[in-house]
Amino acid sequence: MTDWHKLQALVAGHLRFPGDPGFADAGVALNQRYADVQPAAVLSVARAGDVTKAVEWARAESVPLVARGGGHSYAGFSSAPGLVLDLRGLSTVHYDEDTGQVTVGGGTPMKALYAALKPYDVTFPLGNSDTVSIGGLTLGGGVTSISRAHGLTCDALLSTEVVLADGTTVTASEREHPDLFWACRGGGGGNFGVNTSFTFQTRPAPAGSTCLVLWSWPHAVEVLAVMQEVMRTAPNGFSARIGIARSSGEDGVVSVVGHHLGPAAQLRELLAPAHAVARPYRSDIEDRDFWAAATYLHHDSVGGAFAARSRCTPHAVDDAGLAALVRAVDRWPGSGNPDGAGAALFAWGGAINDVPVTDTAFPHRDTRFLLSLDTSWARTDGPEVVRANLDWLHGLHAESAEFATDASYVNFTDPDLDDWRWAYYGPNAGRLAEVKRRYDPDRFFTSPQAV
């Protein structure tokens, strides 16, 4: 019989069981598609030593263990039967004004990190959701609104503290455990250990401008096509999400959401070709300092259940492919979730592509656009609605193979990928497997898509 009392006696953190106050918030996946996945217990750690004790205890008791930062794993991998380590207590932020380096607890959410850096007016590539954890963002690479200019989150990483499967703690950097450090820059969370802290190099927070531009549905293909051309020649300081989406009972919407590290006047010039092809019904283009831009670009959703799939492409999607995306969104079967469904082209390139493919575990250094496909439903929707939504998503993913590669972004974790090792890691998959064998030979850290 599992000795949970012994675990509680070993740690300073709080151990919760199903039915206890705060259990769901600390241990259940945010994606309600996986709301039925219930841990046996959740340990909200109070210090890094709790992670060490929990790993040692779990090995001795043969209890599966997963780490959870913000709980945002699209595939629900941050929750599982067994013990969930809630890392949100590891949220200290220490900024060194002499070096410009910041050391961040492994469970720090974006909201706290933005707040801690703002007084110093420094930053590095950060996510745009309050509750996303620094751990998941970094370990999967971390593509953000300033990545075309400043690279990935993991490109700013200098070192990380990792509790390994045997309970020991190591520092991984270019000088110490360089193979583990390489793997922690794009090799995905939950594969090699529990990262209890990260140290990044910051830079001055850049002022700039933002845009939110919306077009009506009949202009979808034309706007998508011209915006891809805009991004082909745009300066690295401009990043954009080019999307089409629809909610039940509503007309489709075409959108461009962007962040430019330059003045609004310049951003208007960049977007002029898209305004010329069709007049938008909303066009908000404004100068904003970095912190106002981060607030403006903040991402919220209704919640509920969702599924997403992604593909990478080193070139623009042609008009036939764009028309196929629009037709698919037109025939979306609908659901009770106002988030609806859609497709988006995230403009990559720039500084992301300046790093050689094998220098970090993140392999998608030739990608120009990430194609993201998603759908959502409410917990009150019946199984036939869920099945119709998933069938729609899988059909669109299959159809999009005609104009985008099978490569996928590991931070948009996809439980339905067939060859996920190649899709996530490409030519780096073999080296990642070697790192796994060295640091976790018994595969203590595992999931349905563990390296």
C-alpha positions as CSV (number, residue, x, y, z in Angstrom):
1,M,0.0,0.0,0.0
2,T,1.3,3.4,-1.0
3,D,2.7,5.4,2.0
4,W,1.5,8.9,1.3
5,H,2.0,9.9,4.9
6,K,5.7,9.3,4.6
7,L,5.8,11.7,1.6
8,Q,4.1,14.4,3.5
9,A,6.5,14.0,6.3
10,L,9.5,14.4,3.9
11,V,8.4,17.7,2.3
12,A,7.5,21.2,3.3
13,G,4.9,21.5,0.6
14,H,1.2,20.6,0.8
15,L,-0.1,17.2,-0.3
16,R,-3.7,17.1,-1.7
17,F,-6.0,14.2,-2.6
18,P,-9.1,14.1,-4.7
19,G,-11.9,16.1,-3.0
20,D,-9.5,18.3,-1.1
21,P,-9.7,22.1,-1.6
22,G,-7.5,23.2,-4.4
23,F,-6.9,19.7,-5.7
24,A,-8.3,20.3,-9.2
25,D,-6.6,23.7,-9.6
26,A,-3.2,22.2,-8.7
27,G,-3.4,18.9,-10.5
28,V,-5.9,18.7,-13.3
29,A,-5.2,19.7,-16.9
30,L,-6.5,23.0,-18.1
31,N,-7.8,21.4,-21.3
32,Q,-11.1,19.9,-20.1
33,R,-10.8,17.3,-22.8
34,Y,-8.7,15.5,-20.1
35,A,-10.8,16.5,-17.1
36,D,-11.4,12.9,-16.3
37,V,-7.7,12.2,-15.8
38,Q,-7.4,12.3,-12.0
39,P,-4.0,12.1,-10.2
40,A,-3.9,9.9,-7.0
41,A,-2.4,13.0,-5.3
42,V,-0.9,16.4,-5.9
43,L,2.1,17.8,-4.1
44,S,2.3,21.6,-4.2
45,V,6.0,22.0,-3.6
46,A,7.3,24.8,-1.4
47,R,11.0,24.5,-2.4
48,A,13.3,22.8,-4.8
49,G,14.2,20.2,-2.1
50,D,10.6,19.0,-2.2
51,V,11.1,17.9,-5.8
52,T,14.1,15.8,-4.8
53,K,12.3,14.2,-1.9
54,A,9.2,13.5,-4.1
55,V,11.3,11.9,-6.9
56,E,13.1,9.7,-4.4
57,W,9.9,8.7,-2.7
58,A,8.1,8.0,-6.0
59,R,10.8,5.7,-7.2
60,A,10.9,3.8,-3.9
61,E,7.1,3.4,-3.9
62,S,6.8,2.8,-7.7
63,V,4.4,5.7,-8.1
64,P,4.4,7.4,-11.5
65,L,5.3,11.1,-11.3
66,V,4.7,14.1,-13.6
67,A,5.6,17.7,-13.1
68,R,3.0,20.5,-13.7
69,G,3.8,24.1,-14.1
70,G,0.8,26.0,-15.6
71,G,-1.0,22.8,-16.7
72,H,-1.3,24.0,-20.3
73,S,-0.2,20.8,-22.1
74,Y,-2.5,20.6,-25.0
75,A,-2.5,16.8,-24.7
76,G,-3.0,16.8,-20.9
77,F,0.5,15.4,-20.2
78,S,0.9,17.6,-17.1
79,S,-1.6,15.5,-15.3
80,A,-1.7,11.7,-15.0
81,P,-2.6,8.9,-12.6
82,G,0.0,8.8,-9.8
83,L,1.7,11.9,-8.3
84,V,1.6,15.3,-9.8
85,L,4.2,17.8,-8.8
86,D,2.6,21.3,-8.7
87,L,5.6,23.6,-9.3
88,R,3.8,26.9,-8.9
89,G,5.5,27.4,-5.5
90,L,8.8,27.7,-7.3
91,S,8.1,31.2,-8.5
92,T,10.9,33.4,-7.3
93,V,12.4,35.9,-9.7
94,H,15.9,37.3,-9.1
95,Y,17.3,39.9,-11.5
96,D,21.0,40.8,-11.5
97,E,21.5,44.4,-12.6
98,D,25.2,43.9,-13.2
99,T,24.9,41.0,-15.6
100,G,21.4,41.5,-17.0
101,Q,20.7,37.9,-16.0
102,V,17.5,36.7,-14.4
103,T,17.0,33.5,-12.5
104,V,13.5,32.2,-12.4
105,G,11.8,29.5,-10.4
106,G,10.7,26.5,-12.5
107,G,7.0,27.1,-11.9
108,T,6.9,30.8,-12.4
109,P,3.9,32.0,-14.5
110,M,4.1,34.7,-17.1
111,K,2.1,37.2,-15.1
112,A,4.6,37.1,-12.2
113,L,7.6,37.2,-14.6
114,Y,6.3,40.2,-16.5
115,A,5.6,42.0,-13.2
116,A,9.1,41.2,-11.8
117,L,11.0,42.4,-15.0
118,K,8.9,45.6,-15.7
119,P,10.6,47.7,-13.0
120,Y,14.0,47.1,-14.7
121,D,12.5,47.5,-18.2
122,V,14.2,44.3,-19.5
123,T,12.8,41.2,-21.0
124,F,13.5,38.1,-23.1
125,P,11.0,36.2,-25.3
126,L,8.0,35.5,-23.1
127,G,4.6,33.9,-23.6
128,N,1.3,35.9,-23.8
129,S,-0.9,34.0,-21.3
130,D,-0.8,34.9,-17.6
131,T,-0.8,31.3,-16.4
132,V,1.7,29.6,-18.8
133,S,4.7,28.5,-16.9
134,I,8.3,29.3,-17.8
135,G,9.2,25.6,-17.7
136,G,6.9,24.4,-20.4
137,L,7.5,27.4,-22.6
138,T,11.3,27.1,-22.4
139,L,11.7,23.3,-22.7
140,G,9.6,23.2,-25.9
141,G,11.5,26.1,-27.5
142,G,9.2,29.0,-26.8
143,V,8.1,31.0,-29.9
144,T,6.7,34.4,-28.8
145,S,5.7,37.7,-30.3
146,I,9.3,39.0,-30.4
147,S,10.9,35.8,-31.6
148,R,11.5,36.9,-35.2
149,A,13.7,39.7,-33.7
150,H,15.1,38.1,-30.5
151,G,14.9,34.3,-31.1
152,L,13.2,31.6,-29.0
153,T,12.8,31.6,-25.2
154,C,15.3,28.7,-25.1
155,D,17.8,30.8,-27.1
156,A,18.0,33.2,-24.2
157,L,18.6,30.3,-21.7
158,L,22.0,30.3,-19.9
159,S,21.6,27.5,-17.5
160,T,18.9,25.4,-15.7
161,E,18.8,23.4,-12.5
162,V,17.4,19.9,-13.0
163,V,16.4,17.2,-10.6
164,L,17.2,13.9,-12.3
165,A,15.5,10.6,-12.1
166,D,17.9,9.4,-9.4
167,G,17.1,12.4,-7.2
168,T,20.3,14.2,-7.8
169,T,20.4,17.9,-8.9
170,V,22.6,19.1,-11.6
171,T,23.2,22.5,-13.3
172,A,23.0,22.2,-17.1
173,S,24.8,24.9,-19.2
174,E,27.2,25.2,-22.1
175,R,30.0,24.2,-19.6
176,E,28.3,21.7,-17.3
177,H,26.2,18.8,-18.7
178,P,26.2,20.4,-22.1
179,D,24.2,17.5,-23.7
180,L,21.4,17.9,-21.1
181,F,21.5,21.7,-21.7
182,W,21.2,21.1,-25.4
183,A,18.1,18.8,-24.8
184,C,16.5,21.4,-22.5
185,R,16.4,23.9,-25.4
186,G,13.5,22.4,-27.4
187,G,13.4,18.8,-26.3
188,G,10.1,19.2,-24.6
189,G,9.0,19.2,-20.9
190,G,8.8,16.1,-18.8
191,N,11.5,14.1,-20.6
192,F,14.8,14.4,-18.7
193,G,14.0,15.6,-15.2
194,V,12.2,18.3,-13.3
195,N,13.6,21.8,-14.0
196,T,13.5,23.7,-10.8
197,S,15.0,27.0,-12.0
198,F,16.2,28.7,-15.2
199,T,18.7,31.5,-15.8
200,F,18.2,33.8,-18.9
201,Q,20.0,36.7,-20.5
202,T,17.7,39.6,-20.7
203,R,17.9,42.7,-23.0
204,P,16.3,46.1,-22.8
205,A,12.5,45.9,-23.4
206,P,11.9,47.4,-26.9
207,A,9.2,49.9,-27.6
208,G,7.0,49.3,-30.6
209,S,3.5,49.1,-31.9
210,T,0.7,46.5,-32.2
211,C,-2.1,45.7,-34.6
212,L,-5.4,44.0,-34.5
213,V,-7.0,44.0,-38.0
214,L,-10.2,42.2,-38.9
215,W,-11.8,41.5,-42.3
216,S,-15.1,39.9,-43.2
217,W,-15.2,36.3,-44.5
218,P,-15.5,36.8,-48.3
219,H,-11.9,38.3,-48.3
220,A,-10.3,35.4,-46.5
221,V,-8.1,33.9,-49.2
222,E,-7.0,37.3,-50.6
223,V,-6.0,38.6,-47.1
224,L,-4.2,35.4,-46.2
225,A,-2.3,35.4,-49.4
226,V,-1.2,39.0,-49.3
227,M,-0.2,38.8,-45.6
228,Q,2.1,35.9,-46.3
229,E,3.8,38.0,-48.9
230,V,4.0,40.9,-46.4
231,M,5.7,38.6,-43.9
232,R,8.1,37.3,-46.6
233,T,9.8,40.7,-46.8
234,A,8.9,42.2,-43.4
235,P,11.7,43.2,-41.1
236,N,12.5,40.8,-38.2
237,G,11.0,43.2,-35.8
238,F,7.5,42.4,-37.1
239,S,5.7,39.2,-35.9
240,A,2.2,38.3,-36.8
241,R,-0.5,35.7,-36.4
242,I,-2.7,35.5,-39.5
243,G,-5.9,33.6,-38.7
244,I,-9.4,32.6,-39.8
245,A,-11.9,31.4,-37.3
246,R,-15.6,30.8,-36.8
247,S,-18.0,30.3,-33.8
248,S,-21.3,28.5,-34.0
249,G,-24.0,30.7,-35.5
250,E,-21.5,33.4,-36.5
251,D,-19.8,34.4,-39.7
252,G,-16.2,33.6,-40.1
253,V,-13.6,36.3,-39.3
254,V,-10.2,37.0,-40.8
255,S,-7.6,38.5,-38.4
256,V,-4.1,39.7,-38.2
257,V,-2.7,40.2,-34.7
258,G,0.8,41.6,-34.7
259,H,3.7,43.1,-32.7
260,H,6.2,45.4,-34.4
261,L,9.4,46.6,-32.7
262,G,9.0,49.9,-34.5
263,P,6.6,52.8,-34.8
264,A,2.9,52.5,-35.7
265,A,3.5,54.6,-38.8
266,Q,5.9,52.0,-40.1
267,L,3.5,49.2,-39.1
268,R,0.8,50.9,-41.2
269,E,3.1,50.9,-44.2
270,L,3.8,47.2,-43.7
271,L,0.1,46.4,-43.5
272,A,-0.9,48.7,-46.4
273,P,-1.0,45.9,-49.0
274,A,-3.5,43.9,-46.9
275,H,-5.7,47.1,-46.4
276,A,-5.5,47.6,-50.2
277,V,-6.7,44.1,-51.1
278,A,-9.8,44.5,-48.9
279,R,-11.0,47.1,-46.5
280,P,-11.0,45.8,-42.9
281,Y,-14.0,46.4,-40.7
282,R,-11.6,47.0,-37.7
283,S,-8.1,48.3,-37.8
284,D,-6.4,49.1,-34.5
285,I,-2.7,50.1,-35.1
286,E,-1.1,51.9,-32.2
287,D,2.2,52.8,-30.7
288,R,2.8,51.0,-27.4
289,D,5.7,50.5,-25.1
290,F,6.7,46.9,-24.5
291,W,4.6,46.4,-21.4
292,A,1.5,47.9,-22.9
293,A,2.0,45.7,-26.0
294,A,2.3,42.6,-23.8
295,T,-1.0,43.5,-22.1
296,Y,-2.7,44.2,-25.5
297,L,-1.5,40.9,-26.9
298,H,-2.6,38.9,-23.9
299,H,-4.4,35.7,-24.9
300,D,-7.6,34.6,-23.2
301,S,-10.0,31.9,-24.1
302,V,-13.3,30.7,-22.7
303,G,-11.8,27.4,-21.7
304,G,-13.6,24.1,-22.0
305,A,-12.2,21.3,-24.1
306,F,-10.1,21.7,-27.2
307,A,-7.8,19.9,-29.6
308,A,-5.1,21.4,-31.8
309,R,-2.8,20.1,-34.5
310,S,0.1,21.8,-36.3
311,R,2.3,21.6,-39.3
312,C,5.4,23.6,-40.3
313,T,6.1,25.0,-43.7
314,P,9.3,26.6,-45.1
315,H,7.3,28.5,-47.6
316,A,4.0,30.3,-48.1
317,V,0.8,28.3,-48.5
318,D,-0.4,28.7,-52.1
319,D,-3.9,29.9,-53.0
320,A,-5.2,26.4,-53.4
321,G,-4.1,25.5,-49.9
322,L,-5.5,28.7,-48.5
323,A,-8.9,28.0,-50.2
324,A,-8.9,24.5,-48.7
325,L,-8.4,26.0,-45.2
326,V,-11.3,28.5,-45.7
327,R,-13.6,25.8,-47.0
328,A,-12.8,23.6,-44.0
329,V,-13.6,26.4,-41.5
330,D,-16.8,26.9,-43.5
331,R,-17.8,23.3,-42.9
332,W,-16.8,23.2,-39.2
333,P,-19.6,21.2,-37.5
334,G,-20.1,23.6,-34.6
335,S,-20.1,23.2,-30.8
336,G,-21.2,24.9,-27.6
337,N,-17.8,26.5,-27.0
338,P,-17.7,30.2,-28.1
339,D,-14.0,29.7,-28.9
340,G,-15.1,27.9,-32.0
341,A,-12.5,26.6,-34.5
342,G,-10.1,27.9,-37.0
343,A,-6.7,27.9,-38.7
344,A,-3.8,30.3,-38.1
345,L,-0.5,31.0,-39.8
346,F,2.1,32.1,-37.2
347,A,5.0,33.9,-39.0
348,W,8.3,32.5,-37.9
349,G,11.7,33.0,-39.6
350,G,14.0,35.9,-38.7
351,A,16.2,35.3,-35.7
352,I,14.5,31.9,-35.1
353,N,16.1,30.7,-38.4
354,D,19.5,32.2,-37.7
355,V,20.4,29.3,-35.3
356,P,21.6,26.0,-37.0
357,V,19.2,23.1,-36.7
358,T,21.4,21.0,-34.5
359,D,22.7,23.7,-32.2
360,T,19.6,23.2,-29.9
361,A,17.1,20.4,-29.7
362,F,14.5,22.7,-31.4
363,P,14.6,21.5,-35.0
364,H,12.3,23.9,-36.9
365,R,14.9,26.4,-37.9
366,D,13.8,26.6,-41.6
367,T,10.1,27.2,-40.9
368,R,8.6,30.3,-42.3
369,F,5.0,29.7,-41.0
370,L,3.6,27.4,-38.3
371,L,0.1,26.3,-39.4
372,S,-2.1,25.7,-36.3
373,L,-5.5,24.0,-36.6
374,D,-7.8,23.9,-33.7
375,T,-11.3,23.2,-32.5
376,S,-13.2,23.3,-29.2
377,W,-16.3,22.1,-27.5
378,A,-18.1,22.5,-24.2
379,R,-18.2,19.9,-21.5
380,T,-22.0,19.9,-22.0
381,D,-21.7,18.9,-25.6
382,G,-22.7,15.3,-26.3
383,P,-20.3,12.6,-27.6
384,E,-21.6,13.0,-31.2
385,V,-20.5,16.7,-31.1
386,V,-17.1,15.8,-29.8
387,R,-16.6,13.1,-32.4
388,A,-17.7,15.5,-35.2
389,N,-15.2,18.1,-34.1
390,L,-12.3,15.6,-33.8
391,D,-13.2,14.1,-37.2
392,W,-13.2,17.6,-38.7
393,L,-9.8,18.4,-37.2
394,H,-8.2,15.2,-38.3
395,G,-9.6,15.5,-41.8
396,L,-8.3,19.1,-42.1
397,H,-4.9,18.0,-40.8
398,A,-4.7,15.2,-43.3
399,E,-5.8,17.5,-46.1
400,S,-3.2,20.1,-45.2
401,A,-0.4,17.6,-45.9
402,E,-0.8,18.7,-49.5
403,F,0.8,22.1,-48.7
404,A,2.7,21.8,-45.3
405,T,5.1,19.3,-43.9
406,D,4.5,16.7,-41.2
407,A,6.7,18.6,-38.8
408,S,4.9,19.8,-35.6
409,Y,5.6,22.2,-32.7
410,V,6.1,20.2,-29.5
411,N,4.5,23.0,-27.4
412,F,1.3,22.5,-29.4
413,T,1.4,18.9,-28.2
414,D,-0.6,16.6,-30.4
415,P,-1.7,13.2,-28.9
416,D,-2.9,12.0,-32.3
417,L,0.4,12.3,-34.2
418,D,1.7,9.1,-35.7
419,D,5.4,9.7,-36.1
420,W,5.7,12.2,-33.3
421,R,9.4,11.7,-32.8
422,W,10.2,13.0,-36.3
423,A,7.4,15.5,-36.3
424,Y,8.6,17.2,-33.0
425,Y,12.4,16.7,-33.2
426,G,13.3,15.9,-36.8
427,P,17.1,15.2,-37.2
428,N,17.6,15.8,-33.5
429,A,15.4,12.8,-32.4
430,G,18.4,10.4,-32.3
431,R,20.5,12.6,-30.1
432,L,17.6,13.3,-27.7
433,A,17.2,9.5,-27.3
434,E,20.8,9.3,-26.4
435,V,20.5,12.0,-23.7
436,K,17.4,10.2,-22.4
437,R,19.4,7.0,-22.0
438,R,22.1,8.8,-20.2
439,Y,20.0,10.8,-17.7
440,D,17.0,8.6,-17.3
441,P,17.9,5.0,-18.3
442,D,14.9,3.5,-16.5
443,R,12.5,5.9,-18.2
444,F,11.2,7.1,-14.8
445,F,9.9,10.3,-16.5
446,T,7.5,9.1,-19.1
447,S,4.3,10.0,-20.9
448,P,2.6,8.7,-24.1
449,Q,5.1,10.8,-26.1
450,A,8.2,10.7,-23.9
451,V,11.5,10.7,-25.6
